Amino acid sequence: MEKGQSMWGGRFTKPPHELVEAFNASVHFDKRLAPYDIQGSIAHVKMLAKQGIIGTEDAQQIESGLQSIEADIKQGKFDFTTTLEDVHMNIESRLTERIGEAGGKLHTGRSRNDQVALDMHLFVKSEANEVKQLVHQLQGVLLDQAKAHMDVIIPGYTHLQRAQPVRFSHHLLAYFWMLERDGERLSGVEKRADMSPLGAGALAGTTFPIDREYVMHELGFSGLYENSLDAVSDRDYILEFLFAISTIMMHLSRFSEELILYSSTEFGWIELDDAYATGSSMMPQKKNPDVAELVRGKTGRVYGHLQGLLTTLKGLPLAYNKDLQEDKEGLFDALDTVKPSLQLFAGMLASLTVKKERLEELLQGDYSAATDLADELVRQGIPFRQAHEIVGKLVRYAADRKVAFHALTPSQLQEVAPQLDPAWVAELTPLRVVEARQSRGGTSMSAVEMQWEMANQAWEYHAFQ
């Protein structure tokens, strides 16, 4: 084959238009699959030799040539060209240039359709595991911060309105469990990607006596596709990966929103480390939570890649269509977004400062103990709906006078809620409120410590997997 000639040109009388060539090419982004492409090709050529489809000497030449190309790529000595369209043809063409006619035997019993599918399976398996490790590292930071702040009580919110006080550790552990589910989803992605499509050919298999199980084991897969059409057209595992990544970003975005709010002057109960904030070019006093804002903003970008691939796939007939080339750039960009987001989040959380005195000040003046007042009335035999109404009136009465529950005088309590013991109300501190919730998953010290131990056990279990 002459240099620059298409590897599929036998059927054609003229080369593609230069715009078609540029539009069709994918090598500028799929070259990151090169290590997986070479890994798959080496396994394939070993199988061809084992089956007697090509000679042992040819197979050894091909394997040695592929290894030398891999070394060139690692050292930045390999020039990819759009004339050869994609990473697969670039490598095969260079192999033939390097070792001669034997290089042309590499593609025996194989199509680019099952070849690219194989590369993507290997890539997704590897990347899903890497993202899972980053999730695990962030969970470790959450565990450390939860352990360090067991005695810190913060306002809990619903509808972003003060609801009930909770321990800061309890709040942090909520994100631990979100990430735990993210890790489980990533394990599911690994499982679905852990299947070899090689041997499916273009769509109908091959006439050569290949050994698909050999290649499967050689590449470390636990299973293979039983249907050749499914093997080359399946992108479900990529969709699942994009969904898992999108969910991770959604969790980080929710957390980012809280960090942005709680570090503002209006809330003022955390401060981000200078290393994870920026200033203003005009206003010297500013300390902006840019990392958190960017994570929140980039979440939409990752969502877009999931929606994009869903839309690409929705009308495709079996088996392979060029549309499937669009499965890569979005996934690559999503991974290039989620991985630094997880890394930055770990550093940002590990270095933040919690302003305990400010939190104590905030909690003293709110009415987040209202539910406990209603519960006390219920314990006295008053139906909950009636108790709810009594305490609601008490909240309005106290708010009108701008006093906290504990500051109400006995005569004031007698006026609105005579059933409540003034001494008991005066002692209804945020600590007493959180400690009253002893049930599993609650906010008392014992419940949060038990939850932390369970979370730590889950974290340690994943560390040894």
Secondary structure, DSSP 8 states (H G I E B T S, - for coil): --TT--TTGGG-SS---HHHHHHH--HHHHGGGHHHHHHHHHHHHHHHHHTTSS-HHHHHHHHHHHHHHHHHHHTT-----GGG-SHHHHHHHHHHHHHGGGGGGTTTT--HHHHHHHHHHHHHHHHHHHHHHHHHHHHHHHHHHHHHTTT-EEEEEETTEEEEEEEHHHHHHHHHHHHHHHHHHHHHHHHHH-EE-TT-TTTT--SS---HHHHHHHTT-SEE-S-HHHHHH--HHHHHHHHHHHHHHHHHHHHHHHHHHHTSTTT-SEE--GGG-B--SS-TT--B-HHHHHHHHHHHHHHHHHHHHHHHHTT--SS--GGGGGGSHHHHHHHHHHHHHHHHHHHHHHH-EE-HHHHHHHHHTS-TTHHHHHHHHHHTT--HHHHHHHHHHHHHHHHHTT--GGG--HHHHHHH-TTS-HHHHHT--HHHHHHT--STTSSSHHHHHHHHHHHHHHHHHHHT-
